[in-house]
Amino acid sequence: MAKNEKSSKELSSLAGKVLQQKSSTQAAKKLAGSVLTQAPDKPKTPAKRGK
């Protein structure tokens, strides 16, 4: 697998839903976890500083 391969936002969202379902199989949860580890990082926003 190439270093820059990432899962799409839609696929990551679906993987999150699979992990939340109690009826999901262990194999489905394992696959969903794998998808989430390849999800793009959320952009970091600068911290707001009070004056």
MITI-195375 format. One record per atom (N, C-alpha, C): residue number from 1; residue in one letter; atom name; x, y, z. Coordinates in pm, 1 decimal, padded with zeros to 6 digits, m for minus. Atoms other than C-alpha are relative to their C-alpha. Example, Ala and Ser with C-alpha at 12.3 -4.5 7.8 and 13.67 -1.06 7.14 Angstrom:
% residues 2
<node nr="1" rest="a" atom="N" xx="00089.0" yy="m00119.0" zz="00000.0"/>
<node nr="1" rest="a" atom="CA" xx="01230.0" yy="m00450.0" zz="00780.0"/>
<node nr="1" rest="a" atom="C" xx="00090.0" yy="00120.0" zz="00000.0"/>
<node nr="2" rest="s" atom="N" xx="m00082.0" yy="m00119.0" zz="m00006.0"/>
<node nr="2" rest="s" atom="CA" xx="01367.0" yy="m00106.0" zz="00714.0"/>
<node nr="2" rest="s" atom="C" xx="m00077.0" yy="00109.0" zz="00073.0"/>
END
This chain:
% residues 51
<node nr="1" rest="m" atom="N" xx="00083.4" yy="m00116.9" zz="00000.0"/>
<node nr="1" rest="m" atom="CA" xx="00000.0" yy="00000.0" zz="00000.0"/>
<node nr="1" rest="m" atom="C" xx="00088.8" yy="00124.5" zz="00000.0"/>
<node nr="2" rest="a" atom="N" xx="m00077.4" yy="m00123.3" zz="00008.1"/>
<node nr="2" rest="a" atom="CA" xx="00133.9" yy="00343.4" zz="m00091.1"/>
<node nr="2" rest="a" atom="C" xx="m00020.0" yy="00084.1" zz="00125.6"/>
<node nr="3" rest="k" atom="N" xx="00005.5" yy="m00082.3" zz="m00120.8"/>
<node nr="3" rest="k" atom="CA" xx="00204.7" yy="00592.8" zz="00183.4"/>
<node nr="3" rest="k" atom="C" xx="m00113.6" yy="00100.9" zz="m00001.8"/>
<node nr="4" rest="n" atom="N" xx="00098.0" yy="m00107.3" zz="00008.0"/>
<node nr="4" rest="n" atom="CA" xx="m00048.5" yy="00846.7" zz="00058.2"/>
<node nr="4" rest="n" atom="C" xx="m00144.3" yy="m00046.7" zz="m00021.1"/>
<node nr="5" rest="e" atom="N" xx="00136.4" yy="00047.8" zz="00020.3"/>
<node nr="5" rest="e" atom="CA" xx="m00355.1" yy="00625.0" zz="00026.2"/>
<node nr="5" rest="e" atom="C" xx="m00083.8" yy="00029.9" zz="00122.5"/>
<node nr="6" rest="k" atom="N" xx="00090.8" yy="m00036.6" zz="m00108.3"/>
<node nr="6" rest="k" atom="CA" xx="m00647.5" yy="00748.9" zz="00232.8"/>
<node nr="6" rest="k" atom="C" xx="m00140.4" yy="m00047.4" zz="m00034.9"/>
<node nr="7" rest="s" atom="N" xx="00140.3" yy="00036.1" zz="00019.7"/>
<node nr="7" rest="s" atom="CA" xx="m01007.6" yy="00638.0" zz="00281.6"/>
<node nr="7" rest="s" atom="C" xx="m00080.5" yy="00128.1" zz="m00018.7"/>
<node nr="8" rest="s" atom="N" xx="00084.4" yy="m00116.7" zz="00021.7"/>
<node nr="8" rest="s" atom="CA" xx="m01280.8" yy="00873.7" zz="00165.6"/>
<node nr="8" rest="s" atom="C" xx="m00078.1" yy="00033.9" zz="00126.9"/>
<node nr="9" rest="k" atom="N" xx="00079.8" yy="m00042.7" zz="m00114.8"/>
<node nr="9" rest="k" atom="CA" xx="m01488.9" yy="01072.2" zz="00414.1"/>
<node nr="9" rest="k" atom="C" xx="m00126.5" yy="m00084.2" zz="00011.9"/>
<node nr="10" rest="e" atom="N" xx="00122.7" yy="00079.2" zz="00000.1"/>
<node nr="10" rest="e" atom="CA" xx="m01797.1" yy="00875.3" zz="00312.0"/>
<node nr="10" rest="e" atom="C" xx="00025.7" yy="m00140.4" zz="00055.3"/>
<node nr="11" rest="l" atom="N" xx="m00034.6" yy="00133.9" zz="m00046.6"/>
<node nr="11" rest="l" atom="CA" xx="m01626.5" yy="00542.7" zz="00373.4"/>
<node nr="11" rest="l" atom="C" xx="00033.4" yy="00002.7" zz="00149.1"/>
<node nr="12" rest="s" atom="N" xx="m00032.7" yy="m00014.0" zz="m00141.7"/>
<node nr="12" rest="s" atom="CA" xx="m01493.6" yy="00663.7" zz="00707.8"/>
<node nr="12" rest="s" atom="C" xx="m00125.9" yy="00014.7" zz="00084.0"/>
<node nr="13" rest="s" atom="N" xx="00126.7" yy="m00018.3" zz="m00070.5"/>
<node nr="13" rest="s" atom="CA" xx="m01842.1" yy="00771.1" zz="00812.1"/>
<node nr="13" rest="s" atom="C" xx="m00074.5" yy="m00133.1" zz="00011.9"/>
<node nr="14" rest="l" atom="N" xx="00064.7" yy="00130.7" zz="m00001.2"/>
<node nr="14" rest="l" atom="CA" xx="m01982.8" yy="00431.1" zz="00718.9"/>
<node nr="14" rest="l" atom="C" xx="00069.9" yy="m00094.6" zz="00097.3"/>
<node nr="15" rest="a" atom="N" xx="m00075.9" yy="00084.4" zz="m00092.5"/>
<node nr="15" rest="a" atom="CA" xx="m01705.3" yy="00257.5" zz="00912.5"/>
<node nr="15" rest="a" atom="C" xx="m00033.8" yy="00034.8" zz="00144.1"/>
<node nr="16" rest="g" atom="N" xx="00038.7" yy="m00042.1" zz="m00133.8"/>
<node nr="16" rest="g" atom="CA" xx="m01794.7" yy="00461.3" zz="01220.0"/>
<node nr="16" rest="g" atom="C" xx="m00135.7" yy="m00054.4" zz="00039.1"/>
<node nr="17" rest="k" atom="N" xx="00133.7" yy="00053.0" zz="m00026.8"/>
<node nr="17" rest="k" atom="CA" xx="m02156.0" yy="00351.6" zz="01192.0"/>
<node nr="17" rest="k" atom="C" xx="00005.5" yy="m00150.5" zz="00026.2"/>
<node nr="18" rest="v" atom="N" xx="m00016.0" yy="00144.6" zz="m00020.1"/>
<node nr="18" rest="v" atom="CA" xx="m02049.1" yy="m00013.4" zz="01165.7"/>
<node nr="18" rest="v" atom="C" xx="00049.3" yy="m00027.3" zz="00142.2"/>
<node nr="19" rest="l" atom="N" xx="m00054.8" yy="00019.7" zz="m00133.9"/>
<node nr="19" rest="l" atom="CA" xx="m01849.6" yy="00020.4" zz="01488.0"/>
<node nr="19" rest="l" atom="C" xx="m00102.9" yy="00028.6" zz="00109.3"/>
<node nr="20" rest="q" atom="N" xx="00101.5" yy="m00034.7" zz="m00099.3"/>
<node nr="20" rest="q" atom="CA" xx="m02148.6" yy="00170.4" zz="01669.8"/>
<node nr="20" rest="q" atom="C" xx="m00110.9" yy="m00104.6" zz="00010.1"/>
<node nr="21" rest="q" atom="N" xx="00107.7" yy="00098.6" zz="00000.9"/>
<node nr="21" rest="q" atom="CA" xx="m02387.1" yy="m00111.2" zz="01574.8"/>
<node nr="21" rest="q" atom="C" xx="00037.9" yy="m00121.4" zz="00083.4"/>
<node nr="22" rest="k" atom="N" xx="m00024.9" yy="00117.2" zz="m00083.5"/>
<node nr="22" rest="k" atom="CA" xx="m02412.4" yy="m00385.9" zz="01833.5"/>
<node nr="22" rest="k" atom="C" xx="m00007.8" yy="m00129.5" zz="m00080.4"/>
<node nr="23" rest="s" atom="N" xx="00018.7" yy="00121.0" zz="00079.9"/>
<node nr="23" rest="s" atom="CA" xx="m02513.0" yy="m00634.0" zz="01563.8"/>
<node nr="23" rest="s" atom="C" xx="00114.1" yy="m00026.7" zz="m00098.6"/>
<node nr="24" rest="s" atom="N" xx="m00111.9" yy="00018.6" zz="00092.6"/>
<node nr="24" rest="s" atom="CA" xx="m02190.1" yy="m00588.2" zz="01363.8"/>
<node nr="24" rest="s" atom="C" xx="00086.5" yy="m00118.3" zz="00043.1"/>
<node nr="25" rest="t" atom="N" xx="m00086.2" yy="00114.6" zz="m00029.6"/>
<node nr="25" rest="t" atom="CA" xx="m01972.2" yy="m00897.3" zz="01339.1"/>
<node nr="25" rest="t" atom="C" xx="00139.7" yy="00047.9" zz="00036.1"/>
<node nr="26" rest="q" atom="N" xx="m00137.9" yy="m00033.6" zz="m00036.6"/>
<node nr="26" rest="q" atom="CA" xx="m01617.9" yy="m00902.9" zz="01472.2"/>
<node nr="26" rest="q" atom="C" xx="00082.0" yy="00032.0" zz="m00124.3"/>
<node nr="27" rest="a" atom="N" xx="m00072.8" yy="m00023.7" zz="00124.6"/>
<node nr="27" rest="a" atom="CA" xx="m01486.7" yy="m00920.5" zz="01114.6"/>
<node nr="27" rest="a" atom="C" xx="m00034.3" yy="00138.4" zz="m00056.3"/>
<node nr="28" rest="a" atom="N" xx="00041.3" yy="m00131.3" zz="00049.8"/>
<node nr="28" rest="a" atom="CA" xx="m01689.5" yy="m00611.2" zz="01015.7"/>
<node nr="28" rest="a" atom="C" xx="00063.6" yy="00110.9" zz="00082.2"/>
<node nr="29" rest="k" atom="N" xx="m00060.6" yy="m00100.7" zz="m00087.2"/>
<node nr="29" rest="k" atom="CA" xx="m01559.2" yy="m00419.8" zz="01316.7"/>
<node nr="29" rest="k" atom="C" xx="00149.8" yy="00011.7" zz="m00025.2"/>
<node nr="30" rest="k" atom="N" xx="m00143.9" yy="m00001.1" zz="00028.0"/>
<node nr="30" rest="k" atom="CA" xx="m01202.1" yy="m00517.9" zz="01237.5"/>
<node nr="30" rest="k" atom="C" xx="00027.4" yy="00074.8" zz="m00130.5"/>
<node nr="31" rest="l" atom="N" xx="m00014.7" yy="m00067.7" zz="00128.1"/>
<node nr="31" rest="l" atom="CA" xx="m01241.6" yy="m00400.7" zz="00878.9"/>
<node nr="31" rest="l" atom="C" xx="m00028.9" yy="00149.5" zz="00014.2"/>
<node nr="32" rest="a" atom="N" xx="00034.0" yy="m00141.1" zz="m00020.8"/>
<node nr="32" rest="a" atom="CA" xx="m01407.2" yy="m00075.7" zz="00990.6"/>
<node nr="32" rest="a" atom="C" xx="00113.2" yy="00072.4" zz="00072.5"/>
<node nr="33" rest="g" atom="N" xx="m00113.1" yy="m00059.9" zz="m00069.6"/>
<node nr="33" rest="g" atom="CA" xx="m01120.2" yy="m00009.0" zz="01229.2"/>
<node nr="33" rest="g" atom="C" xx="00116.5" yy="00024.3" zz="m00093.5"/>
<node nr="34" rest="s" atom="N" xx="m00106.7" yy="m00015.0" zz="00098.2"/>
<node nr="34" rest="s" atom="CA" xx="m00875.5" yy="m00061.0" zz="00946.2"/>
<node nr="34" rest="s" atom="C" xx="m00026.7" yy="00119.5" zz="m00091.2"/>
<node nr="35" rest="v" atom="N" xx="00037.3" yy="m00113.8" zz="00084.9"/>
<node nr="35" rest="v" atom="CA" xx="m01064.9" yy="00189.3" zz="00732.1"/>
<node nr="35" rest="v" atom="C" xx="00026.0" yy="00130.8" zz="00073.7"/>
<node nr="36" rest="l" atom="N" xx="m00016.1" yy="m00124.1" zz="m00075.8"/>
<node nr="36" rest="l" atom="CA" xx="m01058.0" yy="00448.5" zz="01009.7"/>
<node nr="36" rest="l" atom="C" xx="00146.5" yy="00035.5" zz="00023.7"/>
<node nr="37" rest="t" atom="N" xx="m00142.3" yy="m00032.3" zz="m00016.5"/>
<node nr="37" rest="t" atom="CA" xx="m00682.4" yy="00418.4" zz="01053.9"/>
<node nr="37" rest="t" atom="C" xx="00056.5" yy="00062.2" zz="m00126.4"/>
<node nr="38" rest="q" atom="N" xx="m00044.1" yy="m00058.7" zz="00126.9"/>
<node nr="38" rest="q" atom="CA" xx="m00650.0" yy="00521.2" zz="00689.0"/>
<node nr="38" rest="q" atom="C" xx="m00077.3" yy="00126.9" zz="m00034.0"/>
<node nr="39" rest="a" atom="N" xx="00079.3" yy="m00120.1" zz="00025.1"/>
<node nr="39" rest="a" atom="CA" xx="m00892.9" yy="00814.3" zz="00720.3"/>
<node nr="39" rest="a" atom="C" xx="00089.9" yy="00122.6" zz="00000.6"/>
<node nr="40" rest="p" atom="N" xx="m00079.9" yy="m00122.4" zz="m00000.5"/>
<node nr="40" rest="p" atom="CA" xx="m00756.1" yy="01158.8" zz="00640.2"/>
<node nr="40" rest="p" atom="C" xx="m00009.1" yy="00069.7" zz="00135.3"/>
<node nr="41" rest="d" atom="N" xx="00000.4" yy="m00074.8" zz="m00124.8"/>
<node nr="41" rest="d" atom="CA" xx="m00657.5" yy="01367.9" zz="00939.7"/>
<node nr="41" rest="d" atom="C" xx="m00087.0" yy="00124.0" zz="m00014.6"/>
<node nr="42" rest="k" atom="N" xx="00077.8" yy="m00123.1" zz="00001.0"/>
<node nr="42" rest="k" atom="CA" xx="m00887.4" yy="01652.4" zz="01033.6"/>
<node nr="42" rest="k" atom="C" xx="00097.6" yy="00116.6" zz="00004.7"/>
<node nr="43" rest="p" atom="N" xx="m00091.3" yy="m00115.1" zz="m00003.7"/>
<node nr="43" rest="p" atom="CA" xx="m00727.6" yy="01992.0" zz="00969.6"/>
<node nr="43" rest="p" atom="C" xx="00000.9" yy="00061.7" zz="00139.7"/>
<node nr="44" rest="k" atom="N" xx="m00012.6" yy="m00061.9" zz="m00131.3"/>
<node nr="44" rest="k" atom="CA" xx="m00597.4" yy="02154.2" zz="01284.9"/>
<node nr="44" rest="k" atom="C" xx="m00023.8" yy="00149.2" zz="m00013.8"/>
<node nr="45" rest="t" atom="N" xx="00026.5" yy="m00142.4" zz="00001.5"/>
<node nr="45" rest="t" atom="CA" xx="m00733.3" yy="02497.9" zz="01356.3"/>
<node nr="45" rest="t" atom="C" xx="00083.2" yy="00066.3" zz="00108.4"/>
<node nr="46" rest="p" atom="N" xx="m00080.5" yy="m00067.3" zz="m00102.0"/>
<node nr="46" rest="p" atom="CA" xx="m00520.9" yy="02749.5" zz="01541.6"/>
<node nr="46" rest="p" atom="C" xx="m00083.8" yy="00032.2" zz="00123.1"/>
<node nr="47" rest="a" atom="N" xx="00068.8" yy="m00027.9" zz="m00125.9"/>
<node nr="47" rest="a" atom="CA" xx="m00613.2" yy="02798.8" zz="01905.4"/>
<node nr="47" rest="a" atom="C" xx="m00026.2" yy="00149.2" zz="00010.2"/>
<node nr="48" rest="k" atom="N" xx="00034.2" yy="m00141.1" zz="m00020.7"/>
<node nr="48" rest="k" atom="CA" xx="m00791.9" yy="03122.7" zz="01985.4"/>
<node nr="48" rest="k" atom="C" xx="00060.9" yy="00044.4" zz="00132.4"/>
<node nr="49" rest="r" atom="N" xx="m00062.5" yy="m00052.1" zz="m00121.5"/>
<node nr="49" rest="r" atom="CA" xx="m00607.0" yy="03334.7" zz="02234.9"/>
<node nr="49" rest="r" atom="C" xx="m00073.4" yy="00125.1" zz="00044.9"/>
<node nr="50" rest="g" atom="N" xx="00065.2" yy="m00117.9" zz="m00054.9"/>
<node nr="50" rest="g" atom="CA" xx="m00779.5" yy="03580.4" zz="02459.8"/>
<node nr="50" rest="g" atom="C" xx="00101.7" yy="00108.3" zz="00031.6"/>
<node nr="51" rest="k" atom="N" xx="m00092.7" yy="m00112.0" zz="m00027.7"/>
<node nr="51" rest="k" atom="CA" xx="m00631.7" yy="03924.7" zz="02519.6"/>
<node nr="51" rest="k" atom="C" xx="m00013.1" yy="00043.9" zz="00141.9"/>
END
